[in-house]
Amino acid sequence: AAAILELLKELQRELGLSYMFISHDLSTVEAICDDVLVMYKGEVVEALPAATMSSEATHPYSRLLISSVPKLDTGWLAGLEQDPELVAQFANR
């Protein structure tokens, strides 16, 4: 999927193309779009630049879509090491 997105962006740059991209996958939308319209029940409820959508969206449906994007937590292991209950539980093994 990442290779396809890169190809679409490259074609967009080289040929001056515009796309209308329709998706519930906001991570993909943010990667390829300049502007985002959020629709709910057939009505536009929010219009934002893709770069600021995650931080500036206010409509509840927009916030729901944003919250459904999986987040990679690279610091989860460090968080476990700082949890005193887990450290105590496994210290005696």
N, C-alpha and C positions, 0 to 999 in steps of 0.2 A: 504494500500500500504506500509506503514512504517513497518508493521509486516512482510510482505513478504520480504522486503529488509533486515530486520534484520535476518530472517531465511536464506536467501541466503548468507549473510556475515558469519553467524555462520557455515553453511555447508562448506563454503570456508575455514574458519580457521581450522575446525576439520578434514576435509577430504583432504585438500590441493587442492581443486578444482580451476580450471580456468574457467572464463566465457568470452564469446564474447557477449557483450550487445550492441544492436543496438537501438538507440532512438534519438529523437529530444529533449527530456526532459533532459536538462543538469543538473538540480538539482538532478535528479535520477542518471544520469551518474556519477556525482561527488561523490555521496553517495556510490556507489558500485564498481567503477573502480579505478584501480591504474594509468592507462595510457589511454589517449584519442586520437583517430585519428578523425579529422574532415574531412569529405568528401564533395566535391562540384562537381556536375556533373560527378560523378563516379571517381573522382581523389582525392587522399589524399592531402589536402592543409595545414594541420597543425598536428603536433604530439607533445603532451605535457603531463606532469604528471597531473592527475586530480586535485591534490591539488593546482596547480598554474595556472590552465587554465583560471580562471576568471581574473587574474591579468596580465598574460603574453601573452594571445592570441593576435595575430596581424592581421591575415587574416580578411578581411571584413565579410565573412560569419560566421566565428567563433564569431566575435564581435556581429553580428546580433543574433545568437543563444543565446549568453550570455545575451544580452539585453532583450530577450523575456522571461527570467525567472522572474516570479513575485517576488517582494521583499516585505517583511513584514515591514512596517514602524511603529515601536512601539512608536515613538516620535511625531506622527502627531498632537496629541492634544496639546502638549507643544508648537509646532510651531504655532498653531492657537492663543494661548494665547499671543504670542509675536508679533502678527500682529496688529499694532496700528489701522489700518482701521477697522478690525473686532471688536476689543475691543470698539472703538468709536461707531460703528454701533449698537452694542447690549447693550451698557452701559445704555442707556436711557429707556430700556424696563422693 
